[in-house]
Amino acid sequence: MNIPGLSDLVSSTDFAAAPTITPGAGHHSSLHRGMPPPAVTAAVTRGVCRWMDDMGFSSLMEFKLGNGRRADVVGLNAAGVLLMVEVKSTPEDFKGDAKWLEYVPFCDAFSFAVPPHFPWQILPTTCGVIIADNYSAAVVRTAPHHPLAAARRKALTLRFALAAGQRLAAITDPRIQDY
């Protein structure tokens, strides 16, 4: 997938450059319809973070945005591209939550990540779709790009760096609070 129009940062970002994968391929995926939603969410989040790493993104979970919301997963790559992913474990989870609309202005591309048994066709066509399990993820619909303004990009990149640094420091010093 190419994301043109980020000329100041990168001529294109190829999200499809990772090896072609099928969630759980080569592994026994433990995801199934009867699992409790929190367990599904944790597994999908893990798969998304692994996929982001394969794509050259550093990821943070539960990332605080400037509007007070917390994004499930945000990825930042070396070119400064910010990719945001909202994890949905069930159709009811998606239908009962419209907060994701408040996340889109804080990223270059926005996608939903869902488990393999999720009817992903119900998700808005204006967003990307990632199918993930606890081992990997695959893009089934490319996220449209909408480049951030330079000032917002700088603010989010700084927020990302501070959060990452504080989370790393908190591993060795429990008195440090999460940013």
Buried (B, 14 or more C-beta within 10 A) or exposed (E): BEBEEBEEBBEBBEBEEBEEBBBBEEEEBEBEEEBEEEEBBBBBBBBBBBBBEBBBBBBBBEBBBEEEEEBBBBBBBEBBBBBBBBBBBBBEBBEEEEEBEEBBBBBBBBBBBBBBBBEBEEBEEEBBBBBBBBBBBBBBBBBBBBBBEEEBBEBBBEBBEEBBEEBEEBEEEEEBEEB
